[in-house]
Amino acid sequence: MAKEQKLESANLETLNGFIILGKKHLALFTTSSIFSIATSIFIIFASLMPIAIFKGYPLSGYISLVYSDLYAFEKPIVFRALESVSTITLSLFIGSSMPITLSLFVLAKLILGEKRHEVRNGYRAINSIYIELIPASSIVAMLTLTLFTAILRVVVVDIVPALPLGGCIDTSAGRLCVERSTALFTWIYSLAISYRPMLFATMLLLLALGALTMYIALELRRARAVY
Amino acid sequence: MNYDKKSNKRKRLWITYIVIILIAILFLGKVLHLPIAFMLIVGRSMEPRYRVGDLVVGVATYLKSFGIGDVVVWCRDFLRTACVVHRVIDVSEGYIVTKGDANPGPDSPVPSLWVSYVVVSYVPLYLWFPLIGLVIFLAGYASYIESEKRLYIQTGFVAIAIIASYIAINAFILGFTYIDNSPPFYSIPRVDLLASYLDIVNRVYVIMLNTSEYRFINAACSLSEGVSTNVSTAINGSIARLSIGIPSQFFSYLWNKSSAKGVSFLPSPPASVQESFDVSCTTIFDKAMLSGRYVAVFSWREPIVRSFNDTLIVENHNPVSMILRIELFSIARKSVVYSKEYVVESFSILAIDFSKIIDIVGEYDARIYYVFLGVVRGQGAKIRIG
């Protein structure tokens, strides 16, 4: 009973090499983990989703970060820059899978923590090393989102405008004007153009969560050492 | 003895560390402007020679010169982030032209100064990746053994290690690779002008187009000053032949226009003066529209006058009719015995048999007067009757 009262009153507590998290800390770490997972899933989803879909003549097909299938004048386009981007998206997948794996692992540990150590009343116990995975996940998710924004920007600003949407070309017989393909720019395209502040806000939020959770994780471990 | 064994182990560990650091430095060689650099291929432009993930070894151009056929690395920026590994196909006065082996066309010419490295060797992905992985694993394992199988985890080490690993992976993928920034290659459908000429006798301007990629729908043409015309088309396979009929009034208009303008100098008859006009055509294909402006050129020619004994022949090689005043001057009588105006139609011949007009045998001078492009001109011919 006395121990339970102590747990109620203090957030910084340890139990057999484990850190005991209070309700507020638990909420913060859980939020941070879920936010990292959500951001990473979003990056994977956005990398696979088409950025622009082209229909008609002369350009048809679609373009995404991972894979593109484009035809100009009814023949396949050879676009090495897109192939390079596709290779570079490997970083995005590695960077997204790390926060998902680490955060899910920590969340699982937090859920199982109560049963193992019989910590009650909304408190959770977790190995002090594992708690550091949460700020690491946030920072990795933030860095991956930064990279995603940069690659998306390159595709939208440098690569998409180089595609032949239509217009006129000079031939020996005169000026040949072709029809104009219809381009459907998806919300991912808008992310690079109109909604960039949202991405930056998400990055800042992840950075803040990473910094805060790291600070708390360090404080909890330091308190344990003192304790 | 035990101390020596430990010392040897430590030496081996240090050598492994140095090898790893050296490899890392060589991977960064491109960015650090080192004389030798390792680079990774991320594009497919050099297939089958180099495949995605292959490692190429470059030697700086100040150590090794390059020529046609060499594979070089050229970068647009000082930091060497946007680079291209392609083969040199042409070298000329400070510029080079490169081409990816698998690319359909060459890159745009770039200054020779942009070339940073000459590729001297390469290691396939399936060789270098396991080798480097093995070296890193051995270094880690040796460090673990060296620390007597104890791992000391400081506060914050796990987080920093994860972030550092991620940065290292990213640096590996992004920093040591190059983005192939070749322009997109695609074939543009051709519409070739095979021939265009003016068939002045038939008053038709002919345009022959080769349109293998498009299906012809129709064409509309107009002449200078917006004069509309009739267009007839004949399709033979991929070749479309447009025959643009030119109204005879249009030639009269040109004649009058040139006559009003006048001619500054005319040589001795029969003179010719070049004339031109524009033909503008809009050709509609199933997926494109061709707007072309073609120039039709022909010459105004003075009538050609000839005589055969008692017959005078006047040829009009113009697309307009000409009014001639023909006089017959009797040499014996020293006077004009015959005078009449004739109209010679376009591209026609006027033949006058004077034996049927003049009864008196003798020699005559036929004098032909006309107005050619605003200038009164005349020609003469000998006529012998009897």
Interface residues (C-beta under 8 A of the other chain):
Chain A: Y57 P58 A72 F73 K75 P76 I77 V78 F79 R80 A81 E83 S84 V85 T87 I88 L90 S91 I94 G95 M98 L102 I129 E132 L133 P135 A136 S137 I139 V140 L143 T144 L147 V154 A162 L163 P164 I169 T171 S172 A173 G174 R175 L176 C177 V178 E179 M214 A217 L218 R221 R222
Chain B: V42 G43 R44 S45 V52 G100 A102 N103 P104 I153 T155 G156 F157 V158 A159 I160 I162 I163 Y166 I167 I169 N170 I173 L174 T177 Y178 I179 D180 N181 S182 P183 P184 F185 Y186 S187 I188 P189 R190 V191 D192 L193 I207 L209 E213 C281 K287 A288 M289 L290 S291 G292 R293
